[in-house]
Amino acid sequence: MGGSVIAPPPGLLRRFREWILALSVEDRKLVGRDIQKVEFGWPLGMPYCRSLGNGLWEVRSDLTGGKIARVIFAVVGGRMVLLHGFLKKTQKTPTQDLHCADLIVSGHLGERQPQADADMFHDGGGDFR
C-alpha cells in the first residue's frame, strides 16, 4: 500500500489538521510513525491497527504522558484515507467518533467494500486492491 495515503475532502482535512497540529511535536511524530507503519507494512494487526467494522480501521498510537491517540481511516479505491483523529479517554472507541468517521466516508468518499477489505486484512493479502 506504499504511497497510498490520501487526505479527506478540504473541510474535513482542516479538522484533522487542526487536531494533529494541536498535539506536541513529539506526539505528532509518534502518530505519523504509526500511520507510516500501517501504510507500508500492510497487512498489520494489533497492536498497530484494528478493524472497527463497516469498512473503518484505526491506527493505534501511544503518546507521551500515557496519552492514547487513534486515527480512523477507510480504504477507498485501494487507498488509505485518513478520516478522523482523537485522543482516547475510554477503553471503547467512542460512538461519536465512529459515527463521525462513518458519515465522512459515506457522504464524501463513495462506496466502500468493508467485507472485501476485512477479508484481505485477515487473509494476509498485501495491497488494499
C-alpha positions in Angstrom: 0.0 0.0 0.0 3.0 2.3 -0.1 2.4 5.8 -1.2 -1.3 5.5 -0.9 -2.3 7.8 2.0 -4.7 10.4 0.8 -6.5 13.1 2.8 -10.2 13.7 3.3 -12.1 16.5 1.5 -10.9 20.0 2.3 -13.3 20.8 5.2 -12.6 17.5 6.8 -8.9 17.9 6.2 -8.9 21.2 8.1 -10.5 19.5 11.1 -7.9 16.6 11.0 -5.1 19.1 10.5 -6.2 21.2 13.5 -6.3 18.1 15.6 -2.8 16.9 14.6 -1.3 20.3 15.0 -2.7 20.7 18.5 -0.5 17.7 19.5 3.0 18.3 20.7 5.8 17.8 18.1 6.8 14.6 19.7 3.3 13.2 19.7 2.8 14.2 16.0 5.9 12.2 15.2 4.6 9.2 17.0 1.2 9.4 15.2 3.0 9.9 11.9 5.3 6.9 12.5 2.3 4.7 13.3 0.4 5.8 10.2 3.5 5.0 8.2 3.8 1.6 9.8 0.3 0.7 8.7 0.7 2.2 5.3 4.0 0.4 4.4 3.6 -2.7 6.5 0.1 -3.7 5.4 -1.4 -6.0 6.4 -0.9 -5.3 10.1 -3.0 -6.2 13.1 -2.8 -5.5 16.7 -1.2 -3.6 18.3 -0.8 -1.1 15.4 -4.1 -1.4 13.5 -7.6 -2.8 14.2 -10.8 -3.1 12.2 -13.7 -1.2 13.6 -16.2 -2.8 11.2 -18.2 -1.2 8.4 -15.1 -0.6 6.4 -13.4 1.6 9.1 -10.0 0.9 10.6 -8.0 2.5 13.4 -4.3 3.3 13.7 -3.3 3.0 17.3 -0.7 5.3 18.8 0.7 5.5 22.3 1.7 9.1 23.0 3.8 10.8 25.6 2.5 11.1 29.2 0.4 8.0 28.9 -2.0 9.5 26.3 -3.5 7.3 23.6 -4.5 8.6 20.1 -6.5 6.9 17.4 -6.7 7.8 13.7 -9.7 6.3 11.9 -9.2 5.6 8.2 -11.0 3.8 5.4 -9.9 2.1 2.3 -11.3 3.7 -0.8 -10.2 2.7 -4.3 -7.2 0.8 -2.8 -6.0 3.8 -0.9 -5.8 4.6 2.8 -8.0 7.7 3.5 -7.3 9.4 6.9 -10.7 10.5 8.3 -10.6 11.4 11.9 -8.2 11.7 14.8 -8.8 11.9 18.5 -7.3 11.3 21.9 -8.8 8.2 23.5 -10.2 8.6 27.0 -12.1 5.4 27.5 -11.4 1.7 26.7 -14.0 1.6 23.9 -13.8 3.8 20.8 -16.4 6.5 21.4 -19.6 6.0 19.3 -19.4 9.7 18.4 -16.0 9.3 16.8 -17.0 6.2 14.9 -20.2 7.9 13.7 -18.2 11.0 12.6 -15.8 8.8 10.5 -18.7 6.8 9.0 -20.5 9.9 7.9 -17.4 11.2 6.3 -16.8 8.1 4.4 -20.3 7.5 3.2 -21.1 11.1 2.5 -17.9 12.2 0.8 -15.9 9.2 -0.4 -18.4 6.9 -2.1 -18.6 3.2 -2.0 -16.6 1.0 0.3 -16.2 -2.7 0.3 -15.9 -3.4 4.0 -16.1 -7.2 3.7 -13.5 -7.4 0.9 -11.2 -5.1 2.9 -11.7 -7.2 6.1 -11.1 -10.4 4.2 -7.9 -9.1 2.6 -6.7 -7.9 6.1 -7.3 -11.3 7.7 -6.1 -13.4 4.8 -2.8 -11.6 4.7 -3.1 -10.1 1.3 -0.6 -7.3 0.6 -2.1 -4.3 -1.2 -5.5 -3.0 -0.5 -6.5 -3.7 -4.1 
